[in-house]
Amino acid sequence: MYSFCQGGEDSALVPFAPRIAQDLGPLILVTSEDTLSLVLEALSVVLEVDQGQWLTPELAGSLVNAALEVWNKNNKGEPRSGSTVATLADHDLPDPIFISILTDIITNLASSRTPGIYETVVKQALPLLSNTISVSKKEESWIAASAIDLVGSLVKGAPDSGLGDGFFNLLGPNLFSCLTTAEDRDVLQASVILGFFRLMS
């Protein structure tokens, strides 16, 4: 699937892209951990076909919900056997490649120029991500860091007209509150990148 979509002509793939994406959405919720990254990567490439102009708000909404559900399930970090102290060193953290693919998916969804897609993606994703940034524990800083990365994907995919009304009003207080207690470099780095995207938008 990955090679087929990546190497094919958009004009030939567009008729099939909606059906493929529609089938991949539910699949990422039930696929095994061993094949999850492959399925996510396939979805990311499908969303690049014709810059996602074939997307509908309904399909985009279902895909972003599926992506966020997978992120939520796989972003907790499993405590290592025998660990009793909640620190970064005592957890097997989520695969950074997995997080990277998810950020690509959210960017590809948000960057579709079909009317209503960006607004749908933001409406579905931003409240959850903003709340996650707010409630993440200091000792689980990787959760806030990945949430900030995903917010950065929304910013990166925003249209030329800007992020939209209420974007930073919803995000700002929770983000700044997180930064006042954050010590983890990944959280601070993700926030700096997000601020850069904001200045460029």
PEFEN-V273034 format. One record per pair of residues at least 12 apart in sequence whose ideal C-beta (glycine too) atoms are under 7 Angstrom apart, sorted by the first residue. I is the first residue (numbers start at 1). J is the second residue. Records with the same first field share a line. If there is no record, write none. Layout:
I = J / J
This chain:
1 = 42
2 = 41 / 42 / 45
5 = 45 / 46 / 49
6 = 45
10 = 49 / 50
13 = 49
14 = 49 / 50 / 54
17 = 46 / 49 / 54
18 = 54 / 59
20 = 46
21 = 43 / 46 / 47 / 59 / 63
22 = 59
24 = 39 / 42 / 43 / 46
25 = 62 / 63 / 66
26 = 66
27 = 39
28 = 40 / 43 / 66 / 70
29 = 66 / 69 / 70
37 = 97 / 98 / 101
40 = 101 / 102 / 105
41 = 101
43 = 105
44 = 101 / 104 / 105 / 108
47 = 105 / 108 / 109
48 = 108
51 = 111 / 112 / 113
52 = 108 / 109 / 111 / 112
53 = 112 / 113 / 114
55 = 112 / 114 / 117
57 = 116 / 117 / 120
60 = 109 / 112 / 117 / 120 / 121
61 = 120 / 124
63 = 109
64 = 106 / 109 / 121 / 124 / 125
65 = 124
67 = 102 / 105 / 106
68 = 125 / 128
71 = 102
74 = 94 / 98
75 = 94 / 143 / 146
77 = 91 / 92 / 93 / 94 / 140 / 142
78 = 91 / 92
79 = 91
80 = 92
86 = 139
87 = 139
93 = 142
94 = 142
99 = 146 / 149
102 = 150
103 = 149 / 150 / 153
106 = 125 / 150 / 153 / 154
107 = 153 / 156 / 157
109 = 121
110 = 153 / 154 / 157 / 158
111 = 157
113 = 159
118 = 157 / 158 / 159
119 = 164
121 = 154
122 = 154 / 164 / 167
125 = 150 / 154
126 = 154 / 167 / 170 / 171
127 = 170
129 = 147 / 150 / 151
130 = 170 / 171 / 174
132 = 144 / 147
133 = 147 / 148 / 174 / 175 / 178
134 = 174 / 177 / 178
138 = 181
141 = 182 / 184 / 186 / 187
142 = 186
144 = 178 / 187
145 = 184 / 186 / 187 / 190
148 = 187 / 190 / 191 / 194
149 = 190
151 = 171 / 194
152 = 190 / 193 / 194 / 197
155 = 194 / 197 / 198 / 201
156 = 197
158 = 201
162 = 201
163 = 201
175 = 191
179 = 191
